[in-house]
Amino acid sequence: MKFTCEQKTLSKALTIVSRAVSTRSTMPILKGILLTAYPDGRLKLSASDTDITIQDTIAVNVAEPGSVVVMAKLFSDIVRKLPASEIVITSSDNGDGETENNEVNISSMNSEFHIVGMSAEEFPVISSINEETESINIDKKTVRSMIEKTAFAASADEARGIITGVLVELSAGSINMVAIDGYRMAINRRTSPDIGTHEFVISAKILLELARIISEVENDEDNGVLYLDERKATFRFGNIRVELKLMNGKFIAYQNILPKNARITAVVNREQLQESIERASLLTTAGKNNLIRMNVRDTVMTISSFSEEGKVEEEVITTKQGEDLMIGFNAHYLLDVLKSVEDEEVKILFNSPVDPCLIVPMEGEEYEYLVLPVRI
């Protein structure tokens, strides 16, 4: 194999594809990136950890078609450190059939590297997209936004199974994403073309990788296409393909958790409340669930916290309907919600000091955030 390409182009593709490289696998091949050079001038880069597979295709000058697997971190570091000029990459085995001793040569201007590669035959087979599979046109910015506004609420404990994932609901005219970890829940809804009815769960961890990839190509003109089958969801953005393994199991019936009504409604400036909680959290401790107190009265909401180091109390102007309320929350859970919302004002719905609160927009139903209280 031999090809020539621009350093910046190859480095960008490596950054994207490396997000699928396994960091925990005991199989060396999964710590590598498969390079495949085609006679028509394409270089396909592939990486997979079995849960997420990423491929990117770039234009290069191919002198000799072929393929080889390179160690992802070493190869990416070398390319990134090379000057912004043409790179020539060649590979061949050592002639005795021992493919694990493939040597890869990387040369650019006054630099030349010789590194060990691995046989492409050892790399997991990546199936091509079945063009007959149902495809759904999606807006990549919308997908990124929805992931970032929900995935933080999924459980980080892998032992908790299905709730480490994000539920994706597609139906006529809408797309919903839902995440829950037992202490909070995030729901985000958007309108979309009539795309049929589908429901699946994807690991929040790999969805966040998808969001990061989208952020790197967000300014590209290509929009997204989603292909679905029983085992995977495949997103394609121009020359980039991201295949995500679907999780097995039934997601929690989250609709049953949402409160049907509220005895108390408070309207607050989101940014002011966020800043107030951030200051109060300076005196919270993890051992006490990062507890802050929220005293909701007619025209003000008092945020307070205290610890052995001191105490803090400040007021945020609010408009309230219903009785007064004193309730405690984990500051971090509230901050995660408020940081994901962009509205100037939000409504917070309460029922009692032991019932969860619901944070919703002033108008519409684009999002709902449920947060359980902490006993004071």
C-alpha positions in Angstrom: 0.0 0.0 0.0 1.2 3.5 -0.8 -0.6 6.8 -0.8 0.0 10.5 -0.4 -2.3 12.9 1.4 -2.4 16.3 3.2 -1.4 16.2 6.9 -4.4 18.3 8.0 -6.9 16.2 6.1 -5.6 12.9 7.6 -5.2 14.3 11.1 -8.9 15.5 11.1 -10.1 12.1 10.0 -8.0 10.3 12.6 -9.4 12.5 15.3 -12.9 11.5 14.3 -12.3 7.8 13.8 -10.2 7.5 17.0 -13.4 8.0 19.1 -14.3 4.4 18.4 -10.9 3.0 19.4 -11.2 0.6 22.4 -9.3 1.7 25.5 -10.1 -1.4 27.6 -10.0 -4.3 25.1 -7.5 -7.0 25.6 -7.4 -7.5 21.8 -4.6 -5.3 20.3 -6.4 -5.1 17.0 -9.2 -3.1 18.5 -6.7 -0.5 19.6 -5.9 0.1 16.0 -7.3 1.9 13.0 -7.8 0.1 9.7 -6.4 2.1 6.7 -7.8 0.9 3.3 -6.5 2.6 0.2 -8.6 2.1 -3.0 -7.5 2.5 -6.6 -10.0 5.3 -7.2 -8.2 7.6 -4.8 -10.1 7.0 -1.6 -8.7 6.2 1.8 -11.1 4.7 4.3 -10.3 4.8 8.0 -12.2 2.4 10.3 -12.2 1.9 14.1 -14.5 -0.2 16.3 -14.9 -1.3 19.8 -17.9 -3.5 18.9 -20.3 -1.0 20.6 -19.5 1.9 18.2 -17.9 1.8 14.8 -16.7 4.9 13.0 -15.6 5.2 9.4 -14.4 8.3 7.5 -13.3 8.4 3.8 -11.0 11.1 2.5 -9.4 11.8 -0.9 -5.8 10.8 -1.3 -3.4 10.0 -4.2 -3.1 6.2 -4.2 0.0 4.7 -5.9 -0.6 1.2 -4.6 -4.0 0.0 -3.2 -3.9 -2.0 0.0 -4.8 -2.1 3.7 -3.1 -2.2 7.1 -4.0 -1.7 10.7 -2.0 0.9 12.7 -2.0 1.5 16.4 -4.4 4.4 16.8 -2.7 6.5 19.4 0.8 6.3 18.0 -0.2 6.8 14.4 -2.5 9.8 15.3 0.2 11.4 17.5 2.8 11.1 14.7 0.5 12.6 12.0 -0.6 15.4 14.3 3.0 16.4 15.1 4.1 16.4 11.4 4.2 19.8 9.6 1.2 20.9 7.5 2.5 19.4 4.2 2.1 16.2 2.2 2.6 12.9 3.9 3.6 9.7 2.1 2.5 6.4 3.8 3.6 3.0 2.7 3.2 -0.5 4.1 4.3 -4.1 3.3 4.8 -7.3 5.2 8.3 -8.6 5.9 8.1 -11.2 3.2 7.9 -14.3 5.4 4.1 -14.3 5.8 4.1 -13.0 9.4 1.6 -10.3 8.9 1.8 -9.1 12.4 5.2 -7.6 11.5 3.9 -5.4 8.8 5.9 -2.2 8.7 4.3 1.2 8.1 6.5 4.0 6.8 5.4 7.6 7.3 7.4 10.3 5.7 7.0 14.1 5.4 9.6 16.7 4.5 12.6 15.9 6.8 10.8 13.3 9.0 10.5 9.6 8.5 8.9 7.1 10.9 8.9 3.3 10.7 6.2 1.7 12.9 4.8 -1.8 13.3 1.4 -2.4 11.8 -1.0 -5.4 12.0 -2.7 -7.4 9.3 -6.0 -6.0 8.0 -7.4 -9.5 7.9 -7.5 -9.6 11.7 -9.7 -6.5 11.9 -13.4 -7.1 12.7 -15.5 -7.3 9.6 -17.6 -4.1 9.2 -20.8 -4.7 7.2 -21.8 -2.2 4.6 -25.1 -0.3 4.8 -28.0 -2.1 3.3 -29.5 0.6 1.1 -32.8 -1.2 1.3 -32.9 -0.6 5.0 -35.3 2.2 6.0 -33.5 5.5 6.0 -34.5 8.6 7.8 -33.3 12.1 7.0 -32.2 13.9 10.2 -30.8 17.3 11.1 -27.4 16.7 12.7 -27.5 19.9 14.8 -30.8 18.8 16.2 -29.5 15.3 17.0 -26.4 16.8 18.8 -28.5 19.2 20.8 -31.0 16.5 21.9 -28.1 14.2 23.0 -26.4 17.0 25.0 -29.7 17.9 26.7 -30.5 14.4 27.8 -27.5 12.0 28.0 -26.2 13.6 31.2 -29.2 12.2 33.1 -28.5 8.5 32.2 -26.9 6.3 34.9 -23.1 6.1 34.8 -23.3 2.7 36.7 -22.9 0.0 34.1 -24.5 -2.5 36.5 -27.8 -0.6 36.1 -28.3 -2.0 32.6 -30.9 -0.3 30.4 -30.9 3.1 32.2 -27.3 3.6 31.2 -28.8 4.3 27.8 -31.0 7.0 26.2 -34.4 6.1 24.9 -35.0 7.4 21.3 -38.7 7.5 20.2 -39.5 8.3 16.6 -43.1 8.8 15.6 -45.1 10.7 13.1 -44.0 14.3 13.3 -41.7 14.0 16.4 -38.5 12.7 17.9 -38.1 12.2 21.6 -35.0 11.4 23.7 -35.3 10.3 27.3 -32.7 9.5 30.0 -33.1 8.6 33.7 -30.8 7.5 36.5 -33.2 7.0 39.4 -32.6 10.5 40.8 -33.5 12.7 37.8 -35.0 12.4 34.3 -34.5 14.4 31.1 -36.9 14.5 28.2 -36.3 16.4 25.0 -38.8 16.6 22.2 -38.5 18.0 18.6 -40.7 18.0 15.6 -39.5 16.1 12.5 -40.8 14.8 9.2 -43.2 11.9 9.2 -40.6 9.1 9.8 -42.7 6.2 11.0 -42.7 4.7 14.5 -39.5 3.4 16.0 -38.2 3.0 19.6 -34.7 2.0 20.6 -32.1 2.5 23.3 -28.5 3.5 22.8 -25.8 3.8 25.4 -25.5 7.4 26.6 -21.7 7.1 26.5 -21.5 6.3 22.8 -24.3 8.8 22.0 -22.1 11.5 23.5 -19.3 10.4 21.2 -21.7 10.8 18.3 -22.5 14.4 19.5 -18.7 15.1 19.6 -18.3 13.9 16.1 -21.2 16.1 14.9 -19.6 19.1 16.6 -16.5 18.5 14.5 -18.4 18.4 11.2 -21.3 20.7 12.1 -20.3 23.4 9.6 -20.2 20.9 6.7 -23.2 21.2 4.3 -24.0 17.5 4.4 -27.0 16.7 6.7 -27.6 13.3 8.3 -29.2 10.0 7.3 -30.2 7.4 9.9 -30.4 3.7 8.9 -32.1 1.4 11.4 -32.2 -2.4 11.8 -32.8 -4.7 14.7 -29.3 -4.5 16.1 -27.8 -1.2 15.2 -28.5 2.5 14.3 -26.2 3.8 11.6 -25.7 7.6 11.1 -24.1 8.9 7.9 -22.9 12.5 7.6 -21.4 12.9 4.2 -18.3 10.6 4.1 -18.6 9.8 7.8 -20.4 6.7 9.0 -21.1 6.0 12.7 -22.6 2.7 13.7 -24.1 2.3 17.2 -25.1 -0.9 18.8 -28.6 -0.9 20.2 -29.1 -2.0 23.8 -31.3 -5.0 24.7 -34.1 -4.7 27.2 -37.3 -2.7 27.9 -36.9 0.9 28.9 -38.7 2.3 32.0 -42.2 3.5 31.4 -41.2 7.0 32.1 -44.6 8.6 31.4 -45.8 7.0 34.6 -43.2 8.8 36.6 -44.2 12.3 35.5 -46.4 14.1 38.0 -49.9 14.7 36.7 -50.4 18.1 38.4 -48.6 20.6 40.6 -49.7 22.4 43.7 -47.0 25.1 43.4 -45.6 26.8 40.4 -42.6 29.1 40.5 -41.3 31.2 37.5 -37.7 32.2 37.7 -34.9 33.7 35.6 -32.9 30.6 34.6 -29.5 32.3 34.6 -30.0 34.0 37.9 -31.1 30.8 39.5 -28.1 28.9 38.0 -25.6 31.4 39.3 -27.2 31.5 42.7 -27.0 27.7 43.0 -23.4 27.7 41.7 -22.5 30.0 44.6 -24.4 28.0 47.1 -22.8 24.8 45.9 -19.4 26.2 47.0 -20.4 25.3 50.6 -21.9 21.9 49.9 -20.3 18.5 50.5 -20.6 15.2 48.6 -21.2 13.4 51.9 -24.4 15.4 52.4 -25.6 14.9 48.8 -24.4 18.4 47.8 -27.5 19.7 49.6 -28.9 23.1 49.0 -32.1 24.4 50.4 -34.7 26.2 48.4 -37.3 28.3 50.2 -40.1 29.3 47.8 -42.2 32.2 48.8 -44.5 34.8 47.1 -41.9 37.0 45.4 -38.5 35.4 46.2 -36.8 32.0 46.2 -34.1 31.8 48.8 -31.2 29.5 48.0 -29.0 28.5 51.0 -26.4 26.0 52.1 -24.1 25.5 55.0 -21.2 23.3 56.0 -18.4 23.3 58.6 -16.6 26.0 56.5 -19.5 28.4 56.6 -22.9 29.2 55.2 -24.5 31.2 52.3 -28.0 32.5 51.6 -29.2 34.6 48.7 -32.5 35.5 47.1 -33.8 35.1 43.5 -36.8 37.0 42.4 -39.7 34.7 41.5 -43.4 34.7 40.7 -45.2 32.0 42.6 -48.6 30.4 42.6 -49.6 28.2 45.5 -48.4 27.7 49.0 -44.9 28.4 50.4 -42.4 25.5 50.3 -39.0 24.6 51.8 -37.3 21.8 49.8 -33.8 20.4 49.4 -31.9 19.3 46.3 -28.6 18.0 45.1 -27.1 21.2 43.7 -25.3 19.3 40.9 -28.5 17.8 39.6 -30.2 21.1 39.3 -27.2 22.7 37.7 -27.0 20.0 35.0 -30.5 20.9 34.1 -30.2 24.6 34.1 -27.0 24.5 32.1 -28.7 22.5 29.4 -31.6 24.9 29.0 -31.3 28.1 26.9 -34.6 29.8 27.8 -34.5 33.1 29.7 -37.1 31.9 32.2 -38.3 28.5 33.3 -41.2 27.1 35.3 -40.6 24.9 38.3 -43.5 22.7 39.4 -43.7 21.4 43.0 -46.1 19.3 45.1 -44.4 18.8 48.4 -40.9 18.6 50.1 -40.7 14.9 49.3 -42.0 14.9 45.8 -39.9 15.5 42.7 -39.9 18.9 41.0 -40.5 19.3 37.3 -38.7 22.0 35.3 -40.5 22.9 32.0 -40.4 25.8 29.5 -42.7 28.8 29.8 -44.5 27.6 26.6 -44.6 24.4 24.7 -43.3 20.9 25.6 -39.8 20.8 24.2 -38.3 19.6 27.4 -39.2 18.3 30.9 -36.6 17.7 33.6 -37.6 15.8 36.7 -35.4 16.1 39.8 -35.9 14.2 43.1 -35.5 16.2 46.3 -33.1 15.5 49.2 -34.6 15.2 52.6 -33.6 18.2 54.7 
